Amino acid sequence: MKNLTSIIAGAALLLAGTVSAQKWSTGKDLSYLKGQKDIAIQFTYDNLTVGKKGKTEADYIKEKTEDANKKEAGKGDAWLKAWKDARPNVYEPKFEELFNKAAGDNFSGNRKNTSAKYTLIVHTTRIEPGFNIGVMRQNAFCDFEVSIVETANPSNVLSKGVLMNQPGGQVMGYDFDSSSRVQECYAKAGKTLGKTLGKAAGK
């Protein structure tokens, strides 16, 4: 892990603060992206917690599945499939879409890219699904840890940081399904990262 010493502690990717006031702290640590045309994107969900009380994902899934199946046989199993499928089919594509829109025409990120020199790892650490019951609603929120590594040598971590309390909800309020709210958290995160990394690459 000696390559970890290459991390510049004071110039790592960092997004902190509240939902209404967030500021990037970026610097010369991203200069290695200058001239790059693309970056690979990888998503991880290890040790994910769900909700304000910080339930483990395993406990959250168990509770939701059992409760739904008690109300209607098979309903919980269908919910679980939708919960898992939302990652590759909803959240990750939405992140990628907004990342590329914000990054500009000369820089792109792709989950299927295996040839890029660098890889952006987006680790989801918390999901607050929010709710919408018509008369009342609450946005979803997600927390992310992000890092940029050398694709050929993932132990070489070049930049690290966090994106906290990324909000998600449909503008028109038709986000009755949790995935439609959570995907907007990924959209916001993708837009933020795309803008910053695209700028560093010289879009």
Buried (B, 14 or more C-beta within 10 A) or exposed (E): EEBEEEBEEEBBBBBBEEEEEBEBEBBEBBEBBEEBEBBBBBBEBEEBBBBEEEBEBEBBBBEBBEEBBEEEEEBBEEBBEBBEEBBEEBBBBBBBBBBBBBBBEEBBBBBEBEEBBBBBBBBBBBBBBBBBEEEEBEBBBBBBBBBBBBBEEEEBBBBBBBBBBBBBBBEEEEBEBBBBBBBBBBBBBBBBBBBBBBBBBEB
